[in-house]
Amino acid sequence: MKHTYRTPVMISIVIACIALAVYLLFFAKTAAAPEQNKNSGNNTAQQDNAEGSFSQAAPVNTNQISIQNYIFSPVNIRIKKNTTVIWTNTDPGPHKITVVIGDTVTKSNAINPNGSFSFVFDKAGTFSYYDSEIPDERGTVIVTDD
């Protein structure tokens, strides 16, 4: 037989096709499934925009934001101008807060466990902040004049 090499090649091709089919059947579904909302415990809706994903949760009147289980709580806050906002890290690892005010970006040093970072908002407006270590974790600070 002159073409005996075809049998091992054909068997290899069939095995590769079966392996690909199994992969697509079991793993492609999980890759295509939407990512679970990390804030699902807070029942907050998420919305994509040019700056990333922000929670649509109603802002809370406070100047304290806790970082616990890699989630901000509360995510969105409302404060008066010239108020100091304090982020407190209750996680076992460090976090880095980035505050965006127009073209100005302020970054904290690493906030170690049980540490905090504070920032004074001296302009009215709506400003974003996020964790540089986990950029998908974002929130807003609404600053009012009164």
C-alpha positions as CSV (number, residue, x, y, z in Angstrom):
1,M,0.0,0.0,0.0
2,K,1.4,3.2,-1.2
3,H,-0.8,5.6,1.0
4,T,-0.5,4.0,4.5
5,Y,0.5,7.4,6.1
6,R,-3.1,8.7,5.5
7,T,-4.7,6.7,8.3
8,P,-2.7,8.2,11.2
9,V,-3.1,11.7,9.7
10,M,-6.9,11.2,9.3
11,I,-7.1,9.9,12.9
12,S,-5.2,13.0,14.2
13,I,-7.5,15.3,12.3
14,V,-10.6,13.6,13.7
15,I,-9.2,13.8,17.2
16,A,-8.4,17.5,16.8
17,C,-11.9,18.2,15.5
18,I,-13.4,16.4,18.4
19,A,-11.2,18.3,20.9
20,L,-12.2,21.6,19.3
21,A,-15.9,20.7,19.4
22,V,-15.6,19.8,23.1
23,Y,-13.8,23.0,23.9
24,L,-16.4,25.1,22.0
25,L,-19.3,23.3,23.6
26,F,-18.1,23.6,27.2
27,F,-15.8,26.6,27.4
28,A,-17.0,29.0,24.7
29,K,-20.3,29.5,26.6
30,T,-18.6,30.8,29.7
31,A,-16.3,33.1,27.7
32,A,-19.3,34.6,25.9
33,A,-21.5,34.9,29.0
34,P,-21.7,38.4,30.5
35,E,-19.5,39.1,33.5
36,Q,-21.2,39.0,36.8
37,N,-21.6,42.4,38.4
38,K,-19.1,42.6,41.3
39,N,-21.5,44.9,43.1
40,S,-24.4,42.4,42.9
41,G,-24.5,42.3,46.6
42,N,-25.3,46.0,46.6
43,N,-28.1,45.6,43.9
44,T,-26.6,48.4,41.9
45,A,-27.2,48.7,38.2
46,Q,-24.1,49.2,36.0
47,Q,-23.8,51.4,32.9
48,D,-21.0,51.7,30.4
49,N,-19.8,55.1,29.4
50,A,-16.7,56.7,28.0
51,E,-14.9,56.7,31.3
52,G,-15.9,53.1,32.3
53,S,-18.5,51.4,34.2
54,F,-20.3,53.5,36.9
55,S,-23.0,52.5,39.3
56,Q,-26.4,54.2,38.9
57,A,-27.1,53.9,42.6
58,A,-28.5,57.1,44.2
59,P,-25.8,59.2,45.8
60,V,-25.5,59.1,49.6
61,N,-24.9,62.2,51.7
62,T,-21.7,61.3,53.4
63,N,-18.0,62.0,53.2
64,Q,-16.9,58.4,54.2
65,I,-16.3,55.7,51.6
66,S,-15.3,52.2,52.7
67,I,-13.4,49.8,50.5
68,Q,-14.5,46.3,51.6
69,N,-14.4,43.1,49.7
70,Y,-12.9,45.1,46.8
71,I,-16.1,47.2,46.5
72,F,-16.7,50.9,47.4
73,S,-19.5,51.5,49.9
74,P,-21.2,53.7,49.1
75,V,-20.3,54.0,45.4
76,N,-21.8,57.4,44.8
77,I,-21.8,60.2,47.3
78,R,-23.1,63.8,47.5
79,I,-21.1,66.4,49.5
80,K,-20.9,70.2,49.9
81,K,-18.0,72.1,48.3
82,N,-14.8,72.2,50.5
83,T,-15.6,68.8,52.1
84,T,-12.9,66.3,52.7
85,V,-13.8,62.8,51.5
86,I,-12.1,59.9,53.3
87,W,-11.6,56.4,51.7
88,T,-10.9,53.7,54.3
89,N,-9.4,50.4,53.3
90,T,-10.8,47.4,55.2
91,D,-9.5,44.8,52.8
92,P,-6.5,42.7,53.4
93,G,-4.5,44.2,50.5
94,P,-3.6,47.7,49.4
95,H,-5.7,50.0,47.2
96,K,-4.8,53.2,45.3
97,I,-7.5,55.8,44.7
98,T,-7.5,58.0,41.6
99,V,-9.7,61.1,41.6
100,V,-10.5,62.7,38.3
101,I,-11.5,66.4,38.2
102,G,-11.6,67.6,34.6
103,D,-8.0,67.3,33.3
104,T,-6.6,66.9,36.8
105,V,-5.9,63.5,38.1
106,T,-4.9,62.9,41.7
107,K,-3.6,59.5,42.8
108,S,-3.2,58.3,46.3
109,N,-0.2,56.3,47.5
110,A,-0.9,52.7,48.4
111,I,-3.6,52.6,51.1
112,N,-2.6,49.7,53.3
113,P,-5.2,47.6,55.2
114,N,-6.9,49.8,57.9
115,G,-5.4,52.9,56.2
116,S,-7.1,55.8,54.6
117,F,-6.8,58.5,51.9
118,S,-8.5,61.9,52.1
119,F,-9.2,64.5,49.4
120,V,-10.8,67.9,49.6
121,F,-13.3,68.7,46.8
122,D,-13.1,72.5,46.4
123,K,-15.2,72.8,43.1
124,A,-18.8,72.0,42.5
125,G,-19.6,69.3,39.9
126,T,-19.7,65.6,39.4
127,F,-16.4,63.9,39.6
128,S,-15.2,60.3,39.2
129,Y,-12.9,58.2,41.3
130,Y,-11.6,54.7,40.9
131,D,-9.2,52.1,42.3
132,S,-6.0,52.0,40.3
133,E,-5.5,48.5,41.5
134,I,-9.0,47.5,40.2
135,P,-9.9,50.0,37.5
136,D,-13.4,48.5,37.0
137,E,-14.3,49.6,40.6
138,R,-15.5,53.2,40.1
139,G,-17.8,55.7,41.7
140,T,-18.8,59.4,41.6
141,V,-18.7,62.3,44.0
142,I,-21.3,65.0,43.5
143,V,-20.2,68.3,44.9
144,T,-22.8,71.0,45.5
145,D,-22.2,74.8,46.2
146,D,-24.4,74.8,49.3
